[in-house]
Amino acid sequence: MKKILWSFVILFSIPLCSVAQTDTIAGKTHQLREVTISKDRHQRAMQSSAPMHVLDRRDMLTMGVTDMADALHRLPGITLRDYGGAGGMKTVSVRGFGAKHTGVSYDGVMLSECQSGEIDLSRYSLDNVDHLSLVVGDNDDIFIPARQSSTPAVLHIETLRVPSEDLQPHLTTQLKVGSFGYVNPFMRYEQNVSSRLALSVVGEYTYADNEYPYTLRNVTIVTEDTRKNSRMNSGHGEVNFLWNINDKNRLSGKLYYYDNDRQLPGQVRYYTNESNETLRDRNAFGQLQYQTRNASGWALKIAAKYNWSASIYKDGAYFGSTSESDYWQREAVGTVAVLYGPNNHWAFNYAADYAYNSLNSNTGQIVHPWRYSLLQSATAKYHNGRLTLLGRLLHSLYLNHAEKGESARDMRQLSPSLSLSYRVFPEQDLYVRASYKNIFRSPTFNESYYFHYGSADLLPEKTDQLNVGMTWHDDLWQCLSFQMTADGYYNRVHDMIVSVPHNMFVWTCINVGKVEVFGLDVTGSASLTLAPKHELKASGNYTYQQVENRTNPESPNYRKQIAYYPEHTGSMSVSYENPWLNMSFHGTFVSNRWATNDHLEGTLVKGYQDYGLTVWHHLHWNRHSLEVRADIKNLFDQQYEIVSHYPMPRRSYQFSIKYQF
């Protein structure tokens, strides 16, 4: 009976595939171009010699992604720390390396946080993001700044659009409302001044009181309470331009400002929910990028950036008074990269990045440190159609100074990396890949100087990462497409500095010594065209990782999982797109974790499963489009925590309406 049923499905699908193919060919030109660009981006990820995972706007819609944290959950190998609510800090680590080892690139220029070393990704809205890509190791794109090579993994956030012949103005307006007082208006205006010059202005505002209920269990006593002191009030704006001066020269720039005045809820304790802490984060930066190339195979890329940020922390319950700690960071960065491609098989790149970082504070304990950094990389790449081979050598130099006390030690290091990809069969998209990368991380200003926590004698973390994997893509029929990746990896960290949160602003740093990571990442996706304008999609990923203390065999912590790293994580989504009402069912799961490296009794953070449902509908007329969307988050109303004693919201709702012309 099953064979007969499958035969019927196959025979029924073949003519539908043919009809769907004809309908696609008859579609509008700009829609075809968008699909082609998306397919090329995913194809490059499949062919990459190091693991690369991509989420574009279409992926995020069909997967039911609602915010940056949700998007990161859909990428393999990621461990997320989330304090709950719309304004909760969100940081990520990749494959057990820690959040400080994860670089973040925003439109081609690296973001920085010299104080804590961890980028808070809740600051960046998905509504202005074209696509996200996570690269573990060295990507096949070698024409990059040296700074992008200085971390084991880089999350790329891309927002800029390429100018076109369309000189009409384009406006996108969106309003999101949701549970717990969530309101988020968004606006983006785009104008191609000419066929070569494009301008865009982006603005958004987010408010949420985040007073969501949670359940507190003390043995047999069950108490219902509400999260307090969690209000967020943030806004961000951008001005972008992209100027194709001619066919060989391009100049782009960005001005960015972010301001978030939020309350910090603090840890949940038995029968008390009082907190009077606030934190105001402000960040402004400007960046310019210039790129040119000539017919002889040479290309040049130059970028400059100035970044300013401030953190204003207040504790209104500090022994009957108010304690205030203010921090100001400044950074100036210049980068140059030279690419030479003598033929279709070889390419060479040299890149040099210089950065100046400083940190000031109103507290009496900070020593006002500053740092000069010089990173240089030399890269060679060979490609012959089936084999891709890439080698890189990175030299890192950090010169540390302090105005009022002992400075951290100067550091320098040579870091090699090597990766390869091989197409097994000439006519099939089956690739095997292997990569190795050595890198080190200089301690942050907090780790070196923070009062009661920092030490100027800290050694840098030295890391090695080895990856072996395969990718496969096949169009089984005209209407059915399938792809998968599988990567096994081994990571080793010497002198690892582990940050365990005391609250949302203070982290306790512990030097573990030696950590080893054994892991496996598996991803899969399939797309089935049932009929014209009827498409069924499924995707998922699974990660297994052991992140263990291997410092001292006689220690009671030996071979114990490092705090906050689960052994098992994964996500899934199933969507059905049709002319009436598109639907997506999606979920993530995380296994048990420990809140301490000692695995003390009472510090186990239980695993969870979080499912959601998304429905949306598009209307198009002339140059106008309207999208209406509704999301149910935490569909089954589960109570769980990602960081111990910071409960996440239970079931919640979000509605959005987006208008474009």
N, C-alpha and C positions, 0 to 999 in steps of 0.2 A: 504493500500500500504506500509506504514512504517513497519507494522508487517511482511509482506512478505519479505521486504528488509532485516530486521534484522535477520529473520530466515535463509535467504540465506547466510548472512555473517557468522552466527554461524556455520551452516552446512559446509560451505566452510573452516572455520578456523580449525575445529576439525581434519581433515586429515592432514592439513598442520602442526598442532602442533605435531602430531605423527611423521611426517617426520623430523621436526626440532629437536625433542628430540633424534631421532636416529642419526642424523648428529652430535649433540653435544657429544653424547657418543663416537662416532668414532673420535673425535677430538684429538689434541695432548695433552699430559699429562700436560705440563707446562701451557697451556691455561686453562685447567680445574682447575688447582690449583689456578691460579689468580682469576678466577670467584668465586671459593669457598671462598677464603680469603675475597674478596669484599662482598660477601653475608653474611658471618659471622659478618663482621664489621657493616653492616647495620642492621642485626638482633639484635645485641647487643644494637644498638641505639634504636630500637623499644621496647626492653624489659627494658630499663633503667628506674630507679625510678625517675630520674630528666631529663628534656629535654636535648637531645643530637642529634646533627645533623651532618652528615658526608658527605664530598665530596671527592671521590677518583679520581685518574687520569682518569678513564673511564668516571665518571660523568662529570668532567670538560671538557673533549673533546666533549662529546655529547651535553653538554649545551652551547658550544661555548665560554667558559671562556677564556679570553686572558691574564689577569694579576690578581694580588692579590686583587685589589679593585673590579674587576669584580666578582671574586669568592665570596667575602664577601657579595656582593649584592644578591647572591643567597641563603643566609642563613636568616631565619626569625628572627625578633626582633632586627636587626642590623641597627644602624644609622651611616652612613659614612660621614666623612668630607674629601673632596677632593678638592685641590686647582687647579686641572687641569693640563693636560700634563703628560708626562712620568715621570718627576721628582717631581711632586707635592706631598707634604706631605699627607699621608693618615692614618687617625686614626679612630677607631671604638668605639662606645659605644653600650651596649646591654641592651635592655628593659628599657631605660631611665636613667640608672645609671651613665652615663658619661664614657669617654674613660679611665679615671684613675682607674675605677673599673673593667676594662677588663684585665685580665692577659693573657699573651702569653707564651706558652711553646714551646721550640724548641728542638726536640728530647729528651723530658723528663725533661729538665732543664728550669726553668723560665727565661725569658728575663726581664731586669730591666731598668728603666729610672728614677733615683731618683730625677733628676732636675725638669722635667716637669711631670713625671708620665705617659706619653702617649707614647706608642710604635708606631713608624712610620713603618707601614707594607709595605710601598713601597720599603723597603730595601730587602725584601725577595722574591726571584724569585720562581715562580711556577714550573719552569722547573726542579728543583731539589726536588720537593715535591711529596711524595707518596700519602698522603691524609691529609686533614684538618678535624678537628672535633671541634665543638663548644659545650661546656657543660655549662648549666645554672644551678647553684646549685651544688650539690655533686653527682659525678658520682658513679656508682656501683663499679668501680675499686678503691678499698680502699688502695691499695699498692702504695701510691703516697707520695711525699714530703709534709710537712705541708704547704709550701708556695703555693701549688696549691689549698689549701683550703681557702686561705686568701682573695679571691676575689669573687664577686657574679657570675662571668662567666669567663671561661678560653677557649681561642682558642689554640688548639693543632696543631702544625706543625710538621709532621713526615717525615723524609727523609731517615733514615738508612734502609738498606736491610739485611735480614738474610742470612748468608752464606749457600751455597749449595754444592753439589758434583761437580758442574761444575767448573773446574779449568782453563777454557779458559778466556783470557782477553776480556773485553767488553768495547766498546767505543761508546759514544753518542755525536754526533756533530750536532749543530743546528744553523741556521742563520735566524734571523727575520729582515725584513726591512719594513718600513711603512711611512706613511705621516709625514710631519713636521720634516724631517731629522732623523727619528728613525732608528737606527741600533743596533742590539743586537746579537752578536755571543755568543754561549754557548758550553761548553765542559764538559763531565763527563767521567772519566776513572774508571772502576771497575775491580778488580782482586781478585779472591779467591785464596789466597796463598796456602791454604789447605782447607779441608772440614770444618775446624773450624775457620779459620782466613780470614777476608775479608777487603780489603782496597779500598778506593775510593778517587779520587781527582776531585774537581769541580772548574771550573772557568768561569766567564762571564764578559762581558763588555757591557755597555749601553751608547749610545750617542743619544741625540735629541736636536734640536734647539728649538722645541716647538713654533715656530712662526706661530701660526694658526690664521685665521681670526675670527673676531667676529663683531656683530652689536651692536651699541650703540644708544639707543632711548632716546631723550630728548623732551618729549611731542610730537610735530609734526615733529621734526628734527631727521632724521635718518642718522647715520654716520657709514661707514664701516672702520674698523681699524684692525690692526694686533698685536697680543700679542708680547711684546718685553721683553728683559732681562729675558728669560725663559730657557736658555740652561742648560742641565744637562750633566754630564760627570762622570760616576760611574763605579765601578768594584767591584767584590767580589769573594773571593776564599775560599775553604774549603778543609781540609784533614780529612778524617774519617777512623776509624778502628773499627771493631767488632770482638771480639775474644771469641768464645765459648771454654773456657779452658777445660771443660769436660761437661758431661750431667747436672751438677748441678751448674756450675760457669760460669759467663759471665762478660767480661770487654769490655767497649766501650769508645771511646774518639773522640773529635772533636777539631780542630783548625780552627778558623774563622776570616776573615778580610774583612772589607767593607770600601770603600772610595768613597765619592760622593762630587764632586766640582761643585756646581750648582749656578745659578743666581736666584734671587727671583724677580718675576715680580711685586709685589706690587698690590695694589687695582687699579681697573679701575676707573678713574675719567673723568668727562666731558672734552673732548678736550685736554687731556694730558695723555701720556702713558710713562712717564719717571720714571725710577727706576734704581738705581745704587747699589743695595744691592746684596751681595753674601754670601753664606753659604757653608762651607766645613764640612761635617760630616765624622768622622772616628771612626771605632769601631773594636776592636779586643778582642776575648775571647778564652779561652781554657777550656774544661770541660772533666771530667772523671766520668764514672759510673761503679760501680761494683755490681753484684747481685749474690747471692748464695741461695740455699735451701737444705733441707735435707728430709729424708724419714719420719720424725716424724711430719711434718707439719709446721716447722719453715722456714722462709725466711728472708734474710737480703739484704737491698739495701743501698749503700753508694754512694754519689756523691759530687764532689768538682768542683768549677768553679772560675776563675778569669776573670774579665771583665774590659776593659779600653775603654773609649770613649772620643772624643773631638769634640767640636763645635766651629768653627772659623767664626764669623759673622763680615762682613764689610759693612759699609754704606758710599759709595763714594760721597754722596750728603749731607754730614752733615755740614751745614753752611760753605760751601766752602772748607771743608777739608774731611779727611777720619776718620770715627769712627770705632774702632775695639773692639769687645767684644769676648774674648776667654774663653771657659769653658772646664774643664777636670773633668771627673768622673772616680772613681775607685770603684770596688766592689769585695769583696771576700766572697764566700758562701760555706758553708759546710752543708750537709744534711745526715741524717740517718733515715731509716724506717725499722721497724721490724714487720713482719707479722706472725701470728700464726693461723693455721686452724686445730682445733682438730678433726673435722669431716666434712662431706659433707654439713652440714647445717650452721655451725658457722665459722666466721673468725674475727680476731681482729688485729688491726694495731696501732702501736705507731710511730709517726714521730716527729723529731726535726730538725729545720733549724736555723742556725746561719748565720748572714750576717753583713758585715761591709761596709758602704757606705761613700764616701767623695766627696766633690765638691770644686774645686779651680777655680779661675778666675783671669784675669789680670785687671779687673775693680776694682776701689777703693771702690765700694759699697758692694761687697760680703763679708760676714763675715767668709768664709771658714768653712762651717759646716761639721760635720760628724755624723754618726748615727750607733748605735749598735742595731740589731734586733734579737730577739729570739722568734721563733714560735714553739709551740708544739701542736700536735693534737692526740687525742685518738678516735678510731673509732671501732664500732662493727657492724657486718653485719650478718643477718639471712636470709637463703634462703631454701625453702622446695620444689621447683619445680614450684609452682604457686605464692607464696608470697615472695617478697623480702623486707626486712626492714633494714634500715641503719640509724644509729645515730652517731653523731660526736660532740666532744667538742674541740674547738680551743682556746688556750691561746696565746695572742699576747703581746709582750713587746717591746717598742721602747724607747731607751735612746738617747737623742739628746744633742749635744755639738756644740759649736762654738768657733773658735780660736780668733776672734777679736771683738766679741760683744755678745749681748743677744742671747741665744739659744732658740729654741722652747721648749715647755714643754714636759716632758716625758709622755708616754702614755702606758696604759695596758688595756686589755679587755678580758673577757671570752665570746666566741661566740658559741652558740649551733646550731645544724642543725639536721633535721630529714627528711627522705624521705621513701616512700614505693611504691611498684608496685605490682599489683595483676592481674593474668591471669583469666579473667572472666569465660571462658569455657575451659575445659581441652584439647579439640581437636582443638581449634581455637586460632589464634594469635591476640586476642583482649585483651588489657591491659588497666587498669586504673591506674593512678598514682597521687601522691600528695607529695609535698615537702615544707619544710620551712627552711629558712636559715637566721641567723643573723650574720652580719659582720660589721667591721668598717674600715675606711681608714685613715691612718695618712697623714697629709698635706705634699705635696712635698716640696723640697727645694725652688723651685720658689715661692710657695704659702707662705712659711714661711719667706723667706729672700730677695726675688727679690726687687730691688730698685724701690720705688714708688708703688709697687704692693703687696709685701709680708708683713706678719704680724706674729711675733713670738707668738702672743696670739691666733692664730687660733685654734679652736676646731676640732677634727676629725669628719668626716662624719660617721654617724651611719645609717646602712641600715637594713631593714627587707624585705624579699621576700617570697611570698607565691604563689605556683603554683598548679593547679589542671588540669589534662588533661587525654587524652586517646590516644592510638595508635592502629592501625588495619592493618593487612597484610593478604592478601588472594590470592592464586593462583586460580582464578575463573575457568580457564581451564588450560590445559597443556601449552598453549601458551600465556595466559594472566595473568599478575601479577599486583596487585594493592596494594598500601599502603598509609596510611594517618595518620597524627597526628593533634591533636587540644589541645591547652593549653591556659587556662585563668589564668591571674596572677594579683597580687596586690603587688606593691612595695612601700616602704615608706623610705624616706631619711630625716634624721635630720641634720641640719647645713650643707646643701649641698653647695659646692663651685663650682660655674659655671664659666667656662672659655669661654670668648668671644674673638675671634681673632682680634687683632689690625693689625698684619701682620703675615707672616709665621713664625716669630721667637718670637714675643712678644704677650702674651695673657693677657687680663685684667681679673682679678679674682674677682668675685662677690659672696658674701655669701648670698644665698637665704633664708636659714633658714630651711624651711620644704617643701618637695616636695612629692607628691603622684602620683603614676603611676597605671593606670588601662589599661590592655592590653589583646590582644588575638592574638595568633600565630596559623596559620593553614597551613599545608603543605600537598601535595599530589603528587603521581607519579604513572605512569602506564607504562607497557612494553608489547607490543603485537608482537609476532613472526608471521609474515605473511607467511613466507616460509623459507626454508633453506637460511641463510645468508641475510635475509630480516627482519629487526626489526624496529618497530615504537615505539618511547618513548616520553612521555610527562611528564612534572613536573612543579610545581609551588608552590609559597608560598604567604601568605598574612599576614600582621601585622596591627593591629589597636592598637594605644596606646595614652592615654591621660597622658601627663607629665605636671602636673599643680603645680603652686605655691600655697601652702596652709599655708603660714606663718601667715598672718594677715588679717582677714576678712574685715577690714576697708581699706586696702591698695588698690589702683587702679590696682595693679598687681595680686590681689587675683583671683585664679582659671584661670589664663591665662597660655597658653602653654609656657613652657620654651623654650628659644631661640634654634633654629636649630633642634627641634624635630618635625617631621611631624606626623600627625595623621594616615595617611595611607601610607603604602609601600607594595611593592610586586614585584614578578618576575615570569617569565614563560619561558619555552623552549619546543620546539617540534623538534624532530630529526628523520631522516630516514636513517638507515644504510643499505647499499647494496653493492654488489661486484664492482660497477662502481664508483659512486660518492656520498659520504656521505654528508648529508646536515643538518643544524640546524638553526632554526629561534628562536630568543630569545629576551627577553625584560625585562626592569625594569621600575617601575613607583614610583614616590614619590609625595605626595601632598604638598600643600603650607606649608611654614615654616616662622617663624619670625626671623630676625637677632638680635633682642633685646628682653629682657624680658618685656620691657614696651610696646611693640607692637606699637611703634611710627609710624606716617604716613611716608610712603616711605621706611619702613624697611621690608616689606613683600617680601619674596623670593618665587617666583612662583614655583608651582609644574611642573613636567616634565615627559615625557615618552621617554625612550631611547631604540630603537630596533636595532638589529644587525643580520647579516647573516654570517654563517660559512659553508665552504665546504672543504672537505679533502678527501684524498685517500691514501691507504696503498699498498705498494708493498713488497712482501716477497720472498726471494730466499735463500736457505740453511740457514746460520746463519745471513743473512743480511736482513735489512728492511729499507724502505724509506717511509717517510710520507711527503706529500705536502699539504699545507693548505693555505687558503685565508680567510680573515675576512673583512667584511665591518662593521665599527662601526658607531653608530648614523645614521642608514640607512636613516632616513627621514630628516636628516640635521637640527635637532632642536637646537636652541640656548637656553641654560639653565645654571643655576648656582647651585652649591651645597653649597658653601660658598659665601656670598654676595659680589658682585663686583669682583669675580674671575670667569670669564666665562670659561666654559668647551669647549673642541674642538667640532666642528661640524662634519660633515661627514668625515671619514678618512678610510684609507685602511692599511691592514697589511698582509704581505706574509711571510711564513716560510717554510723551508725545513729541515727535520731532517733525519739523517742517523745513523743507529745503527748496530753493529755486536757484 
